[in-house]
Amino acid sequence: MVDMGAFRDAVTAWAAGGPAGPAHELAARHTVRTVVLLEGLSDVAAVDALAESRGRDLADDGVCVLSIGGAMSVGRYAQLLGPPGLGLRLTGLCDEAERPYYARGFTRAGAAERDFFVCAADLEDELIRALGVPRIEELVHEEGDARPLRTFLRQPAQQGRAPQQQFRRFFGTKKGRKIHYGRVLVEALDPDRVPAPLDDLLAAL
């Protein structure tokens, strides 16, 4: 059985200044061939959910879906995992505002800019637009978050903001909520309504 979790942990420790050996050993043992560099854990949840909905086991395919803890870390991870390091194929998904970090990191590591995919604003924005605000409201109620949402919407800072902006902010107001909804929103998508950046990423794996 492929233990991609152990490989992710080894890479994260290596990027933080730990030893390279465990990551090298696990990459060889599990035949890791591709690493998907994602900004955060909510993105990982979304990619994993889409893969599962399509019957894909990314770990068995040698694909590691990795949260790098923010776009500014992409250069470090690209150097460790791409041609200068483990020699793995790199791809990823990022927000439009973070494109320069990804472009620079991939280029310096010898990977092409076309190898990663860019969301118009961010992945949550893409998913909210794909589902529509009424469906998002239904999902929030189904997940038991109707009361926190009402409280949030009464805040002065939310008055006059577009519903799409309000939901994007709401998902980030509690630890773990953004990760939870990364999976929930993807699982609620119709197959033909998957946002293009996410759809294209999975198709490239």
N, C-alpha and C positions, 0 to 999 in steps of 0.2 A: 504494500500500500504506500502511495506517495505521501510523505509527510511534508507538504509544502509549508505548513506552519513553522516547522523547525527551521527551514531555509529562510523564511521571512525574518524570523527572530535573529538568526545568525547574521543576515545582511544588515538589519537595523543596528545590531551591536557593532558590527564592523564599521558602519558609517559614523557611529558615535565615537570611534577611536579604538575599538576592540580589535582582536586578532582576525586576520583574514582566513586562517586555516579552516575553521568550521564551515564557512560559506563555500569555500572551494570544495571541500569534501562532500557537503550535502548536494551541491549543484551537480557533481559528477554522479553521486549515488542515485539521485532522483531524475537524472537526465533532463535537467532544466534547460530549455532552449530559448524561452522568451520571457521577458519581464515587462509587465505593464506598470508604468510609473504614474501613480495617481496622487493628487494633492492631499486627500484626506480619507478617513474611514467611511464617510458617507458615500464617496465615490466607489470604494471597494464594495460596499453593500449593494450598490446599484449594478455594478458590473457582474458580481456574483449572481444576483437575482436574475438578470437577463440570461446569463449563461445557463442557469438551472432551468429556466422556462423553455429553453431551446434544446434541452437534453444534453448539454455540454458539461463535461467534467474537465475543467481547465487544468487542474493539477495533473490528471492522467495524461493530458495532452502536452505536459511539460511547460505549462504556462504559470508563472507566478504573478499574482495580482497584488501589488505592493503599495501601501500608503507611505509616502515619503515625508509627511508632516509639514507640507507647505511647498509651494513652487520654488522658493529660493534654495531648496535642497536638491533640486533636480540635477544640477551640475555635478554635485558630489556623487550621487547615486549612479549617474550615467557613466562617470569615470570608473567607478568600482565594478559595474556590471556589464558595461559595453565593451567595445574593442580594446580599450586600454587595460581593462581588468579581466573579468571572467570570460569576455568574448561572447556574451549572450546578445540575442537580438533585442532591441529596445523599442517599445512603443509606449503610448500613454494618452491621457485625456486631461485637458486643462481648461481653465476659464480664459476668456478672451484677454482679460487684463494681464494674465500671467504668461501669455504666449511668448514674450521676449525671453523670459527665463528658460522656457523649454527649448526655444529655437537655439539659444546660445549654448545651453547645456548639451543638447543633442549634437550640434555641429562640432563642438570641441571634443566630443567623445567619438566622433567619426560616424554618427548616425545622421540620417537625412531629416530635414524638417517635416517632410511629407509623412514621416513615420509616426507622428502623433496627431491627435484630433482635438479640435477646439470648439468649445461650447460658446454660443453667442454672448451670453453673460456668464452663467455658470450652469452646472448640471441641474440644480433645483429649478432654475428658471426654465430650462428646456423641458423638464418634466411637467411643470405646472402648465406651460403653454400647450403641451401635447394632450394633457388630460382635460384642461379647462377648469376654471374656477369653481363652477358648481360641483364637479366631480371631486375636486380637492376638498371642498367643504364636507361632502358626504364621507370621504375617507377619514377626515379628522374626527367626525362624529363617531364613525365606526370604531376608531382606535381609542375612544374614550377621552378625547382631548377637547370636547366642546366647551367645557367650563374654562379651562386655561386659555382657549382661544378668545372667548368673550372678554375675559379679563384683559388680555393682551390688546384687543381691539379698542378698549376704552382708554388706553393710554394716549395722552395728548400727542405724542410723537407720531402716532399712527393715523391721526385725523387727516383726511384729505389725500392719503396715499392710495395708489391703485391697489386693488385686492391682490394682484400678483405679487407686488412688492411686499405687502403685508404678510402673505404666506411665506415668502422667502425668509423674511425676518423671524417669523414665528418659529419656523423649524430650527432656527439656531439659538433659541432663547433658553433651552434647557439641555444640560449635558446628556448626550445619548439620543436626543430627539431627532437630530438631523440624520444620524446613522440609521435609526429606526425607519424614518420615512424614506430614506434612500432605497430601501428594499420595498416598502409598502407601495410607493408610487410606481416603481417599475413593475411590480406584480399586477398592478391595476391597469396597465397599458394594454390596449388592443395590439395585436401583432403588427398591424400596419401603421401604428402610430408611434413607434419607437423613435425618439429624436435621432436625427441623422448622425451626429458625432458618436453617440453611444452605439448605434446600429453598425456604423462603419468600423468602429473599433473591434467589436466582436467578430465581424466578418473577416477582419484582417488577422485574427488569431488562429 
